[in-house]
Amino acid sequence: MILRALLTSVCVLATFHAALACTAVNVTGRDGTVVAGRTMEWALDMQWKLVSQPAGAPMALRPPPGLNLPTNNITTKYALVGVAPGVLSSVALLEGQNSAGLGMSANFLPGFTEYQTVTPQDRNYVSILDFGTWSLGSFASVAEVRTALQATKVWFDAAALGTGDLPLTLHLVFTDRTGASVVVEYVGGELRLYDNVVGVLTNAPTYDWHLLNVRNYLNLSTVGVQATRVGTANVTALGQGGGTMGIPGDYTPPSRFVRAAFMRHNTTQPATGAEAVQAVGHILNTVNIPLGVAQSQEGSQLVSDYTQFVAIKDLTNNRLMITDYNHRLTFLTLDLNTIFAQDRPSSIRIADLPYPSAIDATASLKP
């Protein structure tokens, strides 16, 4: 049975190349500012959309087909801004934050995710397609998310939801402006909740496996050996950084988890929110994937995961910094309080945001 399950997981992974390289990192400044950032990788252009929704928006939580259960109509409590794949006809938020300071990032967990089964006896349910909007629109804190998930079934049906070959096998990390953070997974049809003790999330395997794997890297250190004797010779280090010898440099989820976790817990704690944003940006730079270096064979075609967007959320001050692949060196900043105050939804493709064509600093060096 174990071998069969393993082979099944391998087959699933071999036939699905979408976004196996997402990384999320949380950092808290000494002033208490909570910043949560993430990269989003994919092999296909997902036409990502930045969307907003005001508080008080109606939302229909439908059941899986064939159960004769009612659609639960709710009204959201909080304004939100998020990112959804534009290739889907409906808005499925995989990234976002709300006006209460709750942030969410969804990373793919292929080969392990199995959502819950809704029964005729259930009264609270939400499709994974609506999960991001429902959670950010309804809850103000990680504690509230934990409580709600205990009483809500999360379901997925590709045919019913019209996602085609996109399975949306996700695990998610929620972080609020207190710094509380939880990882949400659905494995074997059961809900799993983990305190996000590392402040990092990547992709498969499951979060508990990544925690065990970190034990393989207890030798890593910020302090390298400066010199040692080899026979009668005094051999000195070639430069700084020797303590990180052996840190994995590849782009697999386990390696990115270890690398991001080491950076997250050894980067000097930033003093302010602005410095926390910079710290998260520097950590995410270590897992950024240029187009062409992380490829897989799909039939006769080579496809490549690459970093399609990066989002950094200041949950304390309701600010969002975002950039796409073609403008990786330029983050745009959005003051979300202004957007949260809107009385209507809005949407724009991330690629169509007003990035500057160039910043010409030539004059700064003229006499």
PEBELVEN-V51192 format. One record per residue. N is the residue number from 0. PSI is psi in degrees with one decimal (NA if undefined). Layout:
BEGIN
n & psi
N & PSI
N & PSI
END
This chain:
BEGIN
n & psi
0 & -42.7
1 & -43.8
2 & -41.3
3 & -43.0
4 & -40.1
5 & -44.1
6 & -36.8
7 & -44.3
8 & -41.9
9 & -40.4
10 & -43.1
11 & -46.1
12 & -34.0
13 & -23.1
14 & 2.2
15 & 111.7
16 & 5.5
17 & 136.5
18 & 67.4
19 & 17.8
20 & 30.1
21 & 145.8
22 & 133.4
23 & 139.9
24 & 136.6
25 & 139.3
26 & 138.6
27 & 127.6
28 & 164.6
29 & -22.9
30 & 3.3
31 & -3.8
32 & 129.0
33 & 123.6
34 & 131.6
35 & 123.0
36 & 163.1
37 & 152.2
38 & 150.4
39 & 117.2
40 & 148.6
41 & 158.7
42 & -17.3
43 & 150.6
44 & 109.6
45 & 0.3
46 & 55.6
47 & 137.3
48 & 136.0
49 & 119.7
50 & 151.3
51 & 154.2
52 & 130.6
53 & 164.1
54 & 152.6
55 & 15.0
56 & 138.7
57 & 148.3
58 & 132.6
59 & 115.3
60 & 100.7
61 & 153.1
62 & 168.3
63 & 151.1
64 & 152.8
65 & 2.0
66 & -8.2
67 & 34.4
68 & 152.7
69 & 155.7
70 & 127.2
71 & 114.8
72 & 121.6
73 & 168.4
74 & 127.3
75 & 153.6
76 & -26.0
77 & 142.7
78 & 153.6
79 & 156.5
80 & 135.2
81 & 179.5
82 & 132.7
83 & 150.1
84 & 123.4
85 & -11.7
86 & -14.1
87 & 147.3
88 & -25.0
89 & 164.1
90 & 111.4
91 & 98.6
92 & 125.8
93 & 0.3
94 & 141.9
95 & 175.7
96 & 156.2
97 & 177.0
98 & -13.0
99 & -3.8
100 & 21.8
101 & 129.3
102 & 152.9
103 & 136.9
104 & 129.9
105 & 126.7
106 & 150.4
107 & 141.5
108 & 63.3
109 & 148.1
110 & -9.6
111 & -27.4
112 & 129.3
113 & 114.8
114 & 177.8
115 & 157.8
116 & 119.6
117 & 132.9
118 & 164.5
119 & -18.1
120 & -14.3
121 & 148.8
122 & -17.8
123 & 122.0
124 & 153.0
125 & 137.9
126 & 153.8
127 & -23.8
128 & -34.3
129 & -4.6
130 & -45.2
131 & -47.2
132 & -42.0
133 & -48.1
134 & -45.7
135 & -30.4
136 & -16.7
137 & -22.3
138 & 149.1
139 & -14.2
140 & 164.2
141 & -38.7
142 & -41.6
143 & -38.0
144 & -45.8
145 & -48.1
146 & -45.0
147 & -38.3
148 & -25.9
149 & -23.6
150 & 11.3
151 & 130.8
152 & 134.3
153 & 124.7
154 & 162.2
155 & 135.4
156 & 106.8
157 & -39.8
158 & -43.1
159 & -33.0
160 & -7.2
161 & 33.7
162 & -2.6
163 & -124.2
164 & 5.8
165 & 102.8
166 & -17.0
167 & 48.7
168 & 101.3
169 & 147.8
170 & 154.8
171 & 150.4
172 & 127.9
173 & 138.2
174 & 138.7
175 & 176.8
176 & -0.6
177 & -12.4
178 & -7.9
179 & 142.1
180 & 138.1
181 & 141.5
182 & 131.6
183 & 124.3
184 & 153.5
185 & 108.2
186 & 129.6
187 & 27.7
188 & 10.7
189 & 147.0
190 & 133.1
191 & 130.1
192 & 132.1
193 & 131.9
194 & 129.7
195 & 72.7
196 & -23.7
197 & -24.3
198 & 23.3
199 & 145.0
200 & 134.8
201 & -126.0
202 & -146.4
203 & 147.5
204 & -158.2
205 & 164.8
206 & -41.3
207 & -34.3
208 & -43.8
209 & -38.4
210 & -39.7
211 & -39.0
212 & -31.0
213 & -24.6
214 & -19.3
215 & -5.9
216 & 32.2
217 & -15.8
218 & -16.1
219 & 141.4
220 & 153.4
221 & -12.8
222 & 120.9
223 & 161.3
224 & 127.0
225 & -32.4
226 & 155.5
227 & 161.9
228 & 131.1
229 & 101.5
230 & -120.9
231 & 0.5
232 & 140.3
233 & 107.1
234 & 123.6
235 & 157.7
236 & 146.9
237 & -20.8
238 & -177.2
239 & 163.0
240 & 3.9
241 & -22.2
242 & -19.1
243 & 8.9
244 & 123.7
245 & -7.3
246 & 132.6
247 & 137.0
248 & 1.6
249 & 179.6
250 & 12.5
251 & 154.1
252 & -43.9
253 & -39.7
254 & -40.5
255 & -35.4
256 & -48.6
257 & -45.6
258 & -46.8
259 & -37.5
260 & -41.8
261 & -46.1
262 & -44.4
263 & -40.5
264 & -2.3
265 & -10.4
266 & 136.1
267 & 129.3
268 & 125.6
269 & 150.0
270 & -37.8
271 & 172.3
272 & -40.3
273 & -39.8
274 & -32.6
275 & -39.2
276 & -44.0
277 & -40.2
278 & -45.7
279 & -42.2
280 & -41.5
281 & -41.0
282 & -44.5
283 & -26.5
284 & -27.1
285 & -12.1
286 & 6.8
287 & 135.8
288 & 112.2
289 & 151.6
290 & 127.0
291 & -12.8
292 & -9.4
293 & 82.4
294 & 158.4
295 & 156.5
296 & 119.5
297 & 93.5
298 & -121.1
299 & 6.4
300 & 140.6
301 & 128.2
302 & 153.7
303 & 124.0
304 & 144.8
305 & 159.5
306 & 104.7
307 & -31.2
308 & 158.6
309 & 131.4
310 & 135.1
311 & 119.6
312 & 121.8
313 & 99.1
314 & -21.7
315 & -39.4
316 & 10.1
317 & 56.8
318 & 147.4
319 & 127.8
320 & 131.5
321 & 148.4
322 & 158.9
323 & -175.3
324 & -41.2
325 & -7.8
326 & 41.6
327 & -22.8
328 & 0.4
329 & 116.3
330 & 133.6
331 & 141.5
332 & 133.0
333 & 127.2
334 & 103.0
335 & -22.0
336 & -38.2
337 & -42.2
338 & -40.2
339 & -27.1
340 & -8.2
341 & 150.7
342 & 16.0
343 & 154.7
344 & 162.0
345 & 166.0
346 & 144.9
347 & 143.4
348 & 137.7
349 & -35.4
350 & -19.4
351 & 5.1
352 & 154.9
353 & 69.1
354 & 142.0
355 & 141.2
356 & -32.4
357 & 155.5
358 & 105.5
359 & 112.0
360 & 15.5
361 & -42.3
362 & -20.6
363 & -21.4
364 & 7.4
365 & 142.9
366 & NA
END
